[in-house]
Amino acid sequence: TAATSGTDEPELVSVAHALSHPAESYGNDPDIEMAWAMRAMQHAAVYYKLISSVDPQFLKLTKVDDQIYSEFQKNFEKLKIDVLDPEELKSESAKEKWRPFCLKFNGIVEDFNYGTLLRLDCSQGYYTEENTIFGPRIQFFAIEIARNQGGYNKTVYISVQDKEGEKEVNNGGEKRADKEENTKNRGEKEADSGEEKEEGINREEKTDKGGDKGKKEGEGATHF
């Protein structure tokens, strides 16, 4: 899904940079680490734009959303998804539980194990450094599908739509004010033009009266 970023690019770059350092799964090459982190950043920007523009409850992230959601509910029913605890994702015991879940989608979900940015607190729409954790894409899909189904991401959508609405109202008010100003200016010009026309008519009437008077005087005179 192509979309543009609604987040601040410098913030996302700092997130990508911070997360690229202990990226053990990417090896020790800094260029490779940063390339992967930048790809994850772009994915995060697209996803943020998506949940800002469309009611998240109606979003479909993969062709197998129902299967992912069903498996997630079976394996992680008690996981608190609105505000994630990093320990529930990154501790050794958590990894042991997540690993078989993730591997179930190998060959089913494209790029299932690609590194992806995940928000810890979903009520905060932005991917800030403090609110972001790195994980495999299938983990991102599982948690975000569950958040969308449960209505947890709706706060982001409502917040952005409210801001857009305020902008439209403000722009509408400015346009109305401009229109009223233009109407006022047009009225003043028409009034000025009307006065000029009236003055011209009065001048013509005076000239006509002067001519008539001269004519009458000429008619009464005796010509030699």
Residue frames as a rotation matrix with the C-alpha (Angstrom) as fourth column:
THR 1
0.582 0.813 0.000 0.00
0.813 -0.582 0.000 0.00
0.000 0.000 -1.000 0.00
ALA 2
-0.421 -0.766 0.486 1.62
0.748 -0.596 -0.292 3.22
0.513 0.240 0.824 -1.10
ALA 3
0.783 0.617 -0.079 1.28
0.561 -0.646 0.518 6.17
0.268 -0.450 -0.852 1.22
THR 4
0.024 -0.782 0.623 3.25
0.056 -0.621 -0.781 9.13
0.998 0.054 0.028 2.38
SER 5
-0.488 -0.337 -0.805 4.57
0.760 0.291 -0.582 9.71
0.430 -0.896 0.114 5.84
GLY 6
0.576 0.673 0.464 2.53
0.238 -0.681 0.693 11.60
0.782 -0.288 -0.552 8.40
THR 7
0.763 -0.362 -0.536 5.40
0.585 0.031 0.811 11.52
-0.276 -0.932 0.235 10.88
ASP 8
0.763 -0.578 -0.290 8.42
-0.589 -0.806 0.057 13.78
-0.267 0.127 -0.955 11.14
GLU 9
0.787 -0.474 -0.395 11.26
-0.030 0.611 -0.791 12.33
0.616 0.635 0.467 9.05
PRO 10
-0.160 -0.916 0.367 14.06
-0.608 -0.201 -0.768 13.37
0.778 -0.346 -0.525 11.48
GLU 11
0.094 0.285 0.954 12.22
-0.959 0.285 0.009 11.55
-0.269 -0.915 0.300 14.30
LEU 12
0.948 0.309 0.081 11.96
-0.268 0.908 -0.322 8.38
-0.173 0.283 0.943 12.23
VAL 13
0.458 -0.859 -0.228 15.61
-0.201 0.150 -0.968 8.61
0.866 0.489 -0.104 11.22
SER 14
-0.287 -0.558 0.779 16.60
-0.883 -0.161 -0.440 8.84
0.371 -0.814 -0.446 14.88
VAL 15
0.514 0.542 0.665 14.39
-0.722 0.692 -0.006 5.82
-0.463 -0.477 0.747 15.63
ALA 16
0.953 -0.156 -0.260 15.99
-0.076 0.706 -0.704 3.86
0.293 0.691 0.661 12.81
HIS 17
0.112 -0.983 0.145 19.46
-0.448 -0.180 -0.876 4.89
0.887 0.033 -0.461 13.94
ALA 18
-0.136 -0.118 0.984 18.83
-0.990 0.038 -0.132 3.96
-0.022 -0.992 -0.122 17.57
LEU 19
0.659 0.515 0.548 17.36
-0.529 0.836 -0.149 0.59
-0.535 -0.191 0.823 16.67
SER 20
0.801 -0.367 -0.472 20.11
-0.311 0.420 -0.853 -0.26
0.511 0.830 0.222 14.21
HIS 21
0.043 -0.916 0.399 22.81
-0.926 -0.187 -0.328 -0.53
0.375 -0.356 -0.856 16.90
PRO 22
-0.575 -0.312 0.756 22.13
-0.585 0.803 -0.113 -3.75
-0.572 -0.507 -0.644 18.77
ALA 23
0.499 0.746 -0.441 20.54
-0.847 0.309 -0.433 -5.33
-0.187 0.589 0.786 15.69
GLU 24
-0.224 -0.716 0.662 22.13
-0.582 0.643 0.498 -8.68
-0.782 -0.273 -0.560 16.32
SER 25
0.338 0.430 0.837 20.12
0.314 0.786 -0.532 -10.46
-0.887 0.443 0.131 13.67
TYR 26
0.996 0.060 -0.069 21.60
-0.039 -0.405 -0.913 -8.23
-0.083 0.912 -0.401 10.98
GLY 27
0.410 -0.912 0.027 25.25
0.850 0.371 -0.373 -8.94
0.330 0.176 0.927 11.75
ASN 28
0.207 -0.455 -0.866 27.88
0.708 -0.541 0.453 -6.31
-0.675 -0.707 0.211 12.44
ASP 29
-0.615 -0.414 0.671 28.00
0.778 -0.454 0.433 -4.38
0.125 0.789 0.602 9.17
PRO 30
-0.557 0.392 -0.732 26.74
0.267 -0.751 -0.604 -0.83
-0.787 -0.532 0.313 9.98
ASP 31
-0.803 0.243 -0.545 25.69
-0.584 -0.503 0.637 -0.19
-0.119 0.829 0.546 6.36
ILE 32
-0.677 0.568 -0.468 23.53
0.187 0.748 0.637 -3.32
0.712 0.343 -0.613 6.31
GLU 33
-0.559 0.449 -0.697 22.08
0.802 0.080 -0.592 -2.49
-0.210 -0.890 -0.405 9.71
MET 34
-0.631 0.291 -0.719 21.14
-0.123 -0.953 -0.277 1.02
-0.766 -0.087 0.637 8.60
ALA 35
-0.836 0.329 -0.439 19.69
-0.461 0.011 0.887 -0.19
0.297 0.944 0.142 5.29
TRP 36
-0.560 0.641 -0.525 17.41
0.608 0.748 0.266 -2.60
0.563 -0.170 -0.808 7.16
ALA 37
-0.507 0.340 -0.792 16.48
0.676 -0.413 -0.610 0.05
-0.535 -0.845 -0.020 9.69
MET 38
-0.796 0.197 -0.572 15.61
-0.413 -0.868 0.276 2.54
-0.442 0.456 0.772 6.93
ARG 39
-0.738 0.561 -0.375 13.40
-0.087 0.471 0.878 -0.05
0.669 0.681 -0.299 5.27
ALA 40
-0.433 0.559 -0.707 11.65
0.884 0.416 -0.212 -0.62
0.176 -0.717 -0.674 8.61
MET 41
-0.687 0.117 -0.717 11.25
0.227 -0.903 -0.366 3.15
-0.690 -0.414 0.594 8.99
GLN 42
-0.852 0.366 -0.374 9.54
-0.506 -0.398 0.765 3.43
0.131 0.841 0.525 5.61
HIS 43
-0.550 0.656 -0.517 7.20
0.412 0.752 0.515 0.57
0.727 0.070 -0.683 6.50
ALA 44
-0.491 0.320 -0.811 6.33
0.816 -0.158 -0.556 2.36
-0.306 -0.934 -0.183 9.78
ALA 45
-0.827 0.137 -0.545 5.60
-0.206 -0.976 0.066 5.62
-0.523 0.167 0.836 7.93
VAL 46
-0.740 0.569 -0.358 3.24
-0.311 0.183 0.933 3.85
0.596 0.802 0.042 5.50
TYR 47
-0.438 0.581 -0.686 1.44
0.728 0.677 0.109 2.05
0.528 -0.452 -0.719 8.32
TYR 48
-0.648 0.181 -0.740 0.99
0.500 -0.631 -0.593 5.25
-0.574 -0.754 0.319 10.34
LYS 49
-0.844 0.332 -0.420 -0.52
-0.519 -0.704 0.485 6.96
-0.134 0.628 0.767 7.28
LEU 50
-0.659 0.582 -0.476 -2.82
0.067 0.675 0.734 3.97
0.749 0.452 -0.484 6.82
ILE 51
-0.318 0.548 -0.773 -4.28
0.927 0.352 -0.132 3.96
0.200 -0.759 -0.620 10.35
SER 52
-0.723 0.059 -0.688 -4.60
0.217 -0.927 -0.307 7.77
-0.655 -0.372 0.657 10.19
SER 53
-0.822 0.307 -0.479 -6.59
-0.567 -0.505 0.650 7.74
-0.042 0.806 0.590 6.95
VAL 54
-0.201 0.732 -0.651 -8.86
-0.341 0.571 0.747 4.69
0.919 0.372 0.135 7.31
ASP 55
0.450 0.413 0.792 -10.82
-0.890 0.134 0.436 3.40
0.074 -0.901 0.428 10.31
PRO 56
-0.524 -0.852 -0.018 -8.39
-0.848 0.523 -0.079 0.65
0.077 -0.025 -0.997 11.48
GLN 57
-0.227 0.504 0.833 -11.23
-0.403 0.730 -0.552 -1.78
-0.887 -0.461 0.037 12.25
PHE 58
0.814 0.580 -0.024 -11.79
-0.221 0.271 -0.937 -2.08
-0.537 0.768 0.349 8.48
LEU 59
0.183 -0.841 -0.509 -8.14
-0.980 -0.197 -0.027 -2.57
-0.078 0.504 -0.860 7.55
LYS 60
0.972 -0.056 0.227 -6.84
0.069 0.996 -0.052 -5.83
-0.223 0.066 0.972 6.12
LEU 61
0.420 -0.893 -0.160 -3.05
-0.714 -0.434 0.549 -6.08
-0.560 -0.117 -0.820 6.46
THR 62
-0.771 -0.637 0.005 -2.48
-0.513 0.625 0.588 -9.49
-0.377 0.451 -0.809 4.82
LYS 63
-0.314 0.643 -0.699 -4.39
-0.664 0.377 0.646 -12.14
0.679 0.667 0.308 2.88
VAL 64
-0.129 0.194 -0.972 -4.43
0.408 0.904 0.127 -14.31
0.904 -0.380 -0.196 6.00
ASP 65
-0.491 -0.035 0.871 -5.44
-0.570 -0.743 -0.352 -11.82
0.659 -0.669 0.344 8.70
ASP 66
0.533 0.809 0.247 -8.04
-0.741 0.306 0.598 -14.19
0.408 -0.502 0.763 10.14
GLN 67
0.661 -0.367 -0.654 -5.53
0.342 0.924 -0.173 -17.03
0.668 -0.109 0.736 10.44
ILE 68
-0.447 -0.866 0.225 -2.94
0.228 -0.353 -0.907 -14.77
0.865 -0.354 0.355 12.10
TYR 69
-0.266 0.429 0.863 -5.52
-0.788 -0.612 0.062 -13.39
0.555 -0.664 0.501 14.51
SER 70
0.761 0.610 -0.221 -6.82
-0.423 0.725 0.543 -16.85
0.491 -0.320 0.810 15.39
GLU 71
0.332 -0.740 -0.585 -3.32
0.570 0.651 -0.500 -18.23
0.751 -0.167 0.638 16.09
PHE 72
-0.567 -0.548 0.615 -2.40
-0.074 -0.710 -0.700 -15.12
0.820 -0.442 0.362 18.06
GLN 73
0.152 0.737 0.658 -5.51
-0.847 -0.246 0.471 -15.42
0.509 -0.629 0.587 20.24
LYS 74
0.837 0.170 -0.520 -4.73
-0.001 0.951 0.309 -19.08
0.547 -0.258 0.796 20.96
ASN 75
0.191 -0.904 -0.383 -1.10
0.760 0.383 -0.525 -18.46
0.621 -0.191 0.760 21.90
PHE 76
-0.823 -0.568 0.017 -1.12
0.465 -0.690 -0.555 -14.96
0.327 -0.449 0.832 23.38
GLU 77
0.091 0.993 0.075 -4.61
0.675 -0.117 0.728 -14.51
0.732 -0.016 -0.681 24.77
LYS 78
0.642 0.174 -0.747 -3.38
0.752 -0.335 0.568 -12.78
-0.151 -0.926 -0.346 27.95
LEU 79
-0.467 -0.871 0.153 -0.86
0.884 -0.452 0.123 -10.48
-0.038 0.193 0.981 26.23
LYS 80
0.322 0.508 -0.799 -1.64
0.467 -0.819 -0.333 -6.80
-0.824 -0.266 -0.501 26.93
ILE 81
-0.067 -0.355 0.933 -1.62
0.993 0.067 0.097 -5.31
-0.097 0.933 0.348 23.45
ASP 82
0.861 0.400 0.315 -2.61
0.443 -0.893 -0.077 -1.67
0.250 0.206 -0.946 24.01
VAL 83
0.570 -0.773 0.277 0.63
-0.809 -0.587 0.026 -0.97
0.143 -0.239 -0.960 25.90
LEU 84
0.735 -0.310 -0.603 3.25
0.071 0.920 -0.386 -3.63
0.675 0.241 0.698 25.23
ASP 85
0.737 -0.603 0.304 5.80
-0.413 -0.046 0.910 -4.74
-0.535 -0.796 -0.283 27.80
PRO 86
0.292 -0.685 -0.667 9.13
-0.909 0.016 -0.415 -5.21
0.296 0.728 -0.618 25.97
GLU 87
-0.558 -0.513 0.652 9.84
-0.734 0.672 -0.099 -8.20
-0.387 -0.534 -0.751 28.23
GLU 88
0.231 0.764 0.603 6.83
-0.204 0.644 -0.738 -9.97
-0.951 0.047 0.305 26.71
LEU 89
0.955 0.090 -0.282 8.54
-0.286 0.039 -0.957 -9.72
-0.075 0.995 0.064 23.34
LYS 90
0.460 -0.874 -0.155 12.27
-0.585 -0.167 -0.794 -9.82
0.668 0.456 -0.588 23.97
SER 91
0.130 -0.426 0.895 12.98
-0.913 0.301 0.276 -11.89
-0.387 -0.853 -0.350 27.09
GLU 92
-0.818 -0.529 -0.226 14.35
-0.575 0.758 0.308 -15.40
0.008 0.382 -0.924 26.56
SER 93
-0.669 0.633 0.389 11.12
0.289 0.704 -0.649 -17.01
-0.685 -0.322 -0.654 27.75
ALA 94
0.275 0.779 -0.563 9.09
-0.300 -0.487 -0.820 -14.72
-0.913 0.395 0.100 25.43
LYS 95
-0.206 -0.447 -0.870 11.31
-0.964 -0.058 0.258 -15.57
-0.166 0.893 -0.419 22.46
GLU 96
-0.954 -0.142 0.265 10.79
-0.139 0.990 0.029 -19.27
-0.266 -0.009 -0.964 23.12
LYS 97
-0.206 0.965 0.163 7.05
0.369 0.231 -0.900 -18.73
-0.906 -0.126 -0.404 22.89
TRP 98
0.376 0.351 -0.857 7.14
-0.507 -0.696 -0.508 -16.40
-0.775 0.626 -0.084 19.88
ARG 99
-0.580 -0.762 -0.286 9.53
-0.640 0.210 0.739 -18.51
-0.503 0.612 -0.610 17.78
PRO 100
-0.783 0.295 0.548 7.15
0.448 0.878 0.167 -21.41
-0.432 0.376 -0.819 16.92
PHE 101
0.297 0.909 -0.292 4.33
0.410 -0.397 -0.821 -18.92
-0.862 0.124 -0.491 16.32
CYS 102
0.181 -0.307 -0.934 6.44
-0.647 -0.752 0.121 -16.96
-0.740 0.583 -0.335 13.83
LEU 103
-0.791 -0.612 0.025 7.70
-0.410 0.560 0.720 -20.07
-0.454 0.559 -0.693 12.03
LYS 104
-0.228 0.803 0.550 4.11
0.493 0.583 -0.646 -21.20
-0.840 0.124 -0.528 11.37
PHE 105
0.736 0.581 -0.347 3.86
0.086 -0.589 -0.803 -18.36
-0.672 0.561 -0.484 8.85
ASN 106
-0.378 -0.893 -0.242 7.08
-0.387 -0.085 0.918 -19.10
-0.841 0.441 -0.313 6.99
GLY 107
-0.957 0.020 0.291 6.00
0.268 0.453 0.850 -19.38
-0.115 0.891 -0.439 3.35
ILE 108
-0.036 0.998 0.045 2.53
0.998 0.038 -0.051 -18.04
-0.052 0.043 -0.998 4.14
VAL 109
0.883 0.235 -0.407 3.32
0.269 -0.963 0.027 -14.39
-0.386 -0.133 -0.913 4.94
GLU 110
0.567 -0.685 0.457 5.84
0.522 -0.131 -0.843 -12.70
0.638 0.716 0.283 2.67
ASP 111
-0.264 -0.798 0.541 8.96
-0.065 -0.545 -0.836 -11.44
0.962 -0.256 0.093 4.48
PHE 112
0.649 0.693 -0.315 7.53
0.224 0.221 0.949 -12.89
0.727 -0.686 -0.012 7.72
ASN 113
0.534 -0.504 -0.679 10.81
0.834 0.181 0.521 -12.45
-0.140 -0.845 0.517 9.60
TYR 114
-0.105 -0.556 0.825 11.88
0.587 -0.704 -0.400 -9.04
0.803 0.442 0.400 8.26
GLY 115
-0.649 -0.216 -0.729 12.73
0.744 -0.381 -0.549 -6.52
-0.159 -0.899 0.408 10.96
THR 116
-0.094 0.742 0.663 9.79
0.515 -0.534 0.671 -4.16
0.852 0.405 -0.332 11.56
LEU 117
-0.922 -0.194 0.334 9.09
-0.129 -0.659 -0.741 -1.25
0.364 -0.726 0.583 13.92
LEU 118
-0.099 0.887 -0.451 6.32
0.662 0.397 0.635 -1.77
0.743 -0.236 -0.627 16.46
ARG 119
-0.212 0.094 0.973 4.78
-0.483 -0.876 -0.020 0.88
0.850 -0.474 0.231 18.74
LEU 120
-0.905 -0.125 -0.407 4.75
0.280 0.545 -0.790 -0.02
0.320 -0.829 -0.458 22.43
ASP 121
-0.486 0.775 -0.404 1.82
0.287 -0.296 -0.911 2.25
-0.826 -0.559 -0.079 23.35
CYS 122
-0.570 0.252 0.782 -0.65
0.821 0.147 0.551 2.25
0.024 0.957 -0.291 20.46
SER 123
0.555 0.766 -0.325 -2.54
0.769 -0.621 -0.150 5.30
-0.317 -0.166 -0.934 21.77
GLN 124
0.190 -0.599 -0.778 0.56
-0.270 -0.794 0.545 7.27
-0.944 0.106 -0.313 20.76
GLY 125
0.936 0.325 0.135 0.40
0.028 0.313 -0.949 7.18
-0.351 0.892 0.284 17.00
TYR 126
0.647 -0.718 -0.258 3.91
-0.710 -0.445 -0.546 8.41
0.277 0.536 -0.797 16.36
TYR 127
0.766 -0.535 -0.357 6.91
0.520 0.842 -0.144 6.11
0.377 -0.075 0.923 16.14
THR 128
0.660 -0.579 0.479 9.14
-0.676 -0.736 0.042 7.89
0.328 -0.351 -0.877 18.63
GLU 129
-0.270 -0.879 -0.392 12.39
-0.490 0.476 -0.730 6.41
0.829 -0.005 -0.559 19.89
GLU 130
-0.773 -0.024 0.634 10.92
-0.627 0.186 -0.757 5.79
-0.100 -0.982 -0.158 23.36
ASN 131
0.074 0.947 0.313 7.73
-0.720 0.268 -0.640 4.24
-0.690 -0.178 0.701 21.98
THR 132
0.599 0.113 -0.793 9.24
-0.761 0.389 -0.520 1.83
0.250 0.914 0.319 19.46
ILE 133
0.078 -0.571 0.817 10.63
-0.460 0.707 0.538 -1.69
-0.885 -0.418 -0.207 19.53
PHE 134
-0.266 -0.306 -0.914 12.10
-0.961 0.162 0.225 -3.83
0.079 0.938 -0.337 16.76
GLY 135
-0.163 0.223 0.961 10.61
-0.358 0.894 -0.268 -7.23
-0.919 -0.388 -0.066 15.91
PRO 136
-0.898 -0.134 0.419 9.89
0.291 0.535 0.793 -9.66
-0.331 0.834 -0.441 13.08
ARG 137
-0.822 0.558 -0.111 7.14
-0.499 -0.612 0.614 -8.63
0.275 0.560 0.782 10.67
ILE 138
-0.301 0.753 -0.585 4.79
0.246 0.654 0.716 -11.48
0.921 0.072 -0.382 11.60
GLN 139
-0.484 0.082 -0.871 4.92
0.873 -0.022 -0.488 -10.29
-0.059 -0.996 -0.062 15.21
PHE 140
-0.933 0.142 -0.329 4.00
-0.157 -0.987 0.020 -6.79
-0.322 0.070 0.944 14.00
PHE 141
-0.616 0.733 -0.289 1.10
-0.356 0.068 0.932 -8.18
0.703 0.677 0.219 11.95
ALA 142
-0.336 0.487 -0.806 -0.21
0.676 0.721 0.153 -10.32
0.655 -0.494 -0.572 14.83
ILE 143
-0.567 0.061 -0.821 -0.22
0.725 -0.436 -0.533 -7.45
-0.391 -0.898 0.203 17.34
GLU 144
-0.899 0.206 -0.386 -1.50
-0.307 -0.926 0.220 -4.77
-0.312 0.316 0.896 14.95
ILE 145
-0.580 0.745 -0.328 -4.30
-0.052 0.369 0.928 -7.01
0.813 0.555 -0.175 13.60
ALA 146
-0.257 0.456 -0.852 -5.37
0.908 0.415 -0.052 -7.66
0.329 -0.787 -0.521 17.20
ARG 147
-0.737 -0.055 -0.674 -5.18
0.382 -0.856 -0.348 -3.92
-0.558 -0.514 0.652 17.98
ASN 148
-0.884 0.417 -0.209 -7.28
-0.427 -0.543 0.723 -3.07
0.188 0.729 0.659 14.93
GLN 149
-0.404 0.746 -0.529 -9.85
0.312 0.656 0.687 -5.77
0.860 0.113 -0.498 15.71
GLY 150
-0.197 0.277 -0.941 -10.10
0.978 0.123 -0.169 -4.56
0.069 -0.953 -0.295 19.30
GLY 151
0.687 0.528 0.500 -10.45
0.561 -0.822 0.099 -0.89
0.463 0.212 -0.861 18.32
TYR 152
0.442 -0.576 -0.688 -7.20
0.710 -0.244 0.660 0.11
-0.548 -0.780 0.301 20.07
ASN 153
-0.616 -0.744 0.258 -5.83
0.734 -0.424 0.530 2.00
-0.286 0.516 0.808 17.06
LYS 154
0.201 0.800 0.565 -9.01
0.910 -0.367 0.196 4.02
0.364 0.474 -0.802 16.59
THR 155
0.594 -0.019 -0.804 -7.70
0.522 -0.751 0.404 6.78
-0.612 -0.660 -0.436 18.90
VAL 156
-0.539 -0.834 -0.119 -4.99
0.364 -0.358 0.860 7.56
-0.760 0.420 0.496 16.33
TYR 157
-0.574 0.391 0.719 -7.53
0.784 0.010 0.620 7.69
0.235 0.920 -0.312 13.48
ILE 158
0.512 0.846 -0.149 -9.96
0.846 -0.467 0.257 9.91
0.148 -0.257 -0.955 15.43
SER 159
0.276 -0.505 -0.818 -7.19
0.468 -0.672 0.573 12.25
-0.839 -0.541 0.051 16.59
VAL 160
-0.770 -0.623 0.138 -5.86
0.388 -0.286 0.876 12.79
-0.506 0.729 0.461 13.06
GLN 161
-0.344 0.726 0.595 -9.34
0.843 -0.041 0.536 13.18
0.414 0.686 -0.598 11.55
ASP 162
0.579 0.530 -0.619 -10.26
0.774 -0.596 0.214 15.77
-0.255 -0.603 -0.755 14.21
LYS 163
-0.170 -0.744 -0.646 -7.14
0.295 -0.664 0.687 17.77
-0.940 -0.074 0.333 13.36
GLU 164
-0.838 -0.090 0.539 -7.97
0.544 -0.041 0.838 17.58
-0.053 0.995 0.083 9.66
GLY 165
0.127 0.983 0.133 -11.50
0.946 -0.160 0.282 18.76
0.298 0.090 -0.950 10.44
GLU 166
0.430 -0.049 -0.902 -10.18
0.557 -0.771 0.308 21.74
-0.710 -0.635 -0.304 12.40
LYS 167
-0.663 -0.738 -0.125 -7.93
0.302 -0.417 0.857 22.70
-0.685 0.531 0.499 9.48
GLU 168
-0.588 0.512 0.626 -10.89
0.746 0.044 0.665 22.59
0.312 0.858 -0.408 7.08
VAL 169
0.484 0.789 -0.378 -13.01
0.875 -0.447 0.186 24.72
-0.022 -0.421 -0.907 9.41
ASN 170
0.118 -0.544 -0.831 -10.19
0.358 -0.757 0.546 27.26
-0.926 -0.362 0.105 9.79
ASN 171
-0.858 -0.449 0.249 -9.57
0.356 -0.172 0.918 27.34
-0.369 0.877 0.308 6.05
GLY 172
-0.201 0.888 0.414 -13.30
0.916 0.021 0.400 27.69
0.347 0.460 -0.817 5.43
GLY 173
0.534 0.369 -0.761 -13.46
0.705 -0.690 0.160 30.64
-0.466 -0.622 -0.629 7.82
GLU 174
-0.364 -0.762 -0.536 -10.55
0.192 -0.624 0.758 32.33
-0.912 0.173 0.373 6.07
LYS 175
-0.819 0.094 0.565 -12.14
0.572 0.083 0.816 31.76
0.030 0.992 -0.122 2.67
ARG 176
0.233 0.972 0.002 -15.46
0.958 -0.230 0.169 33.21
0.165 -0.038 -0.986 3.89
ALA 177
0.339 -0.191 -0.921 -13.66
0.452 -0.826 0.337 36.25
-0.825 -0.531 -0.194 5.32
ASP 178
-0.748 -0.662 -0.053 -11.84
0.222 -0.325 0.919 36.76
-0.626 0.676 0.390 2.00
LYS 179
-0.518 0.637 0.570 -15.11
0.811 0.155 0.564 36.41
0.271 0.755 -0.597 0.10
GLU 180
0.499 0.723 -0.478 -16.84
0.846 -0.526 0.088 38.95
-0.188 -0.448 -0.874 2.36
GLU 181
-0.052 -0.632 -0.773 -13.91
0.255 -0.757 0.602 41.35
-0.966 -0.166 0.200 1.94
ASN 182
-0.889 -0.281 0.362 -14.05
0.388 -0.041 0.921 40.97
-0.244 0.959 0.146 -1.84
THR 183
-0.071 0.958 0.278 -17.81
0.954 -0.016 0.299 41.53
0.291 0.287 -0.913 -1.83
LYS 184
0.481 0.191 -0.856 -17.35
0.625 -0.759 0.182 44.62
-0.615 -0.622 -0.485 0.34
ASN 185
-0.481 -0.765 -0.428 -14.64
0.153 -0.554 0.818 46.00
-0.863 0.328 0.384 -1.97
ARG 186
-0.762 0.262 0.592 -16.77
0.638 0.154 0.754 45.26
0.107 0.953 -0.285 -5.02
GLY 187
0.289 0.941 -0.177 -19.72
0.957 -0.278 0.087 47.06
0.033 -0.195 -0.980 -3.40
GLU 188
0.221 -0.298 -0.929 -17.58
0.357 -0.861 0.361 50.10
-0.907 -0.412 -0.084 -2.63
LYS 189
-0.825 -0.561 0.063 -16.31
0.226 -0.226 0.948 50.21
-0.517 0.796 0.313 -6.22
GLU 190
-0.426 0.755 0.499 -19.85
0.850 0.144 0.507 49.95
0.311 0.640 -0.703 -7.58
ALA 191
0.483 0.588 -0.648 -21.00
0.797 -0.602 0.048 52.73
-0.362 -0.540 -0.760 -5.22
ASP 192
-0.216 -0.665 -0.715 -18.12
0.157 -0.747 0.646 54.95
-0.964 0.028 0.266 -6.35
SER 193
-0.900 -0.108 0.423 -18.89
0.415 0.089 0.905 54.20
-0.135 0.990 -0.035 -9.97
GLY 194
-0.007 0.992 0.129 -22.57
0.986 -0.015 0.164 55.01
0.165 0.128 -0.978 -9.41
GLU 195
0.392 0.090 -0.916 -21.71
0.510 -0.849 0.134 58.37
-0.766 -0.520 -0.379 -7.86
GLU 196
-0.648 -0.705 -0.289 -19.44
0.095 -0.452 0.887 59.21
-0.756 0.547 0.360 -10.78
LYS 197
-0.684 0.467 0.561 -22.21
0.707 0.235 0.667 58.35
0.180 0.852 -0.491 -13.25
GLU 198
0.341 0.872 -0.351 -24.71
0.931 -0.364 0.001 60.47
-0.127 -0.327 -0.936 -11.32
GLU 199
0.034 -0.422 -0.906 -22.32
0.233 -0.878 0.418 63.43
-0.972 -0.225 0.068 -11.32
GLY 200
-0.897 -0.399 0.192 -21.85
0.240 -0.075 0.968 63.04
-0.371 0.914 0.163 -15.08
ILE 201
-0.268 0.890 0.369 -25.63
0.927 0.135 0.349 62.98
0.261 0.436 -0.861 -15.65
ASN 202
0.452 0.424 -0.785 -26.06
0.703 -0.711 0.021 66.11
-0.549 -0.561 -0.619 -13.52
ARG 203
-0.414 -0.698 -0.584 -23.36
0.093 -0.671 0.736 67.89
-0.905 0.251 0.343 -15.50
GLU 204
-0.865 0.129 0.484 -25.05
0.500 0.173 0.848 66.89
0.025 0.976 -0.214 -18.77
GLU 205
0.125 0.990 -0.065 -28.42
0.991 -0.121 0.054 68.12
0.046 -0.071 -0.996 -17.52
LYS 206
0.249 -0.112 -0.962 -26.92
0.383 -0.901 0.204 71.48
-0.889 -0.420 -0.181 -16.56
THR 207
-0.794 -0.595 -0.122 -25.31
0.084 -0.306 0.948 71.77
-0.602 0.743 0.293 -20.00
ASP 208
-0.571 0.660 0.488 -28.61
0.791 0.281 0.544 70.94
0.222 0.697 -0.682 -21.71
LYS 209
0.390 0.750 -0.534 -30.46
0.864 -0.499 -0.070 73.53
-0.319 -0.434 -0.842 -19.64
GLY 210
-0.153 -0.546 -0.824 -27.86
0.120 -0.838 0.533 76.16
-0.981 -0.017 0.193 -20.54
GLY 211
-0.939 -0.203 0.278 -28.27
0.273 0.053 0.961 75.34
-0.210 0.978 0.006 -24.23
ASP 212
-0.161 0.967 0.195 -32.07
0.972 0.122 0.201 75.52
0.171 0.222 -0.960 -24.04
LYS 213
0.339 0.257 -0.905 -31.88
0.598 -0.801 -0.004 78.92
-0.726 -0.540 -0.426 -22.35
GLY 214
-0.575 -0.646 -0.502 -29.59
-0.030 -0.597 0.802 80.28
-0.818 0.476 0.324 -25.06
LYS 215
-0.814 0.311 0.490 -31.90
0.578 0.353 0.736 78.92
0.056 0.882 -0.468 -27.72
LYS 216
0.203 0.957 -0.207 -34.94
0.974 -0.220 -0.061 80.60
-0.104 -0.189 -0.976 -26.23
GLU 217
0.152 -0.225 -0.962 -33.11
0.228 -0.939 0.256 83.90
-0.962 -0.258 -0.091 -25.98
GLY 218
-0.852 -0.524 -0.008 -32.07
0.077 -0.140 0.987 83.57
-0.519 0.840 0.160 -29.62
GLU 219
-0.454 0.768 0.452 -35.64
0.884 0.323 0.339 82.92
0.114 0.553 -0.825 -30.69
GLY 220
0.490 0.718 -0.494 -36.85
0.794 -0.602 -0.089 86.21
-0.361 -0.348 -0.865 -29.13
ALA 221
-0.225 -0.676 -0.702 -34.16
0.222 -0.737 0.639 88.36
-0.949 -0.012 0.316 -30.69
THR 222
0.880 0.447 -0.163 -34.54
-0.010 -0.324 -0.946 90.42
-0.476 0.834 -0.281 -33.84
HIS 223
-0.005 -0.896 0.443 -31.95
0.690 0.317 0.650 89.64
-0.723 0.309 0.617 -36.47
PHE 224
0.512 0.094 -0.854 -30.74
-0.393 -0.858 -0.331 92.40
-0.764 0.505 -0.403 -38.78
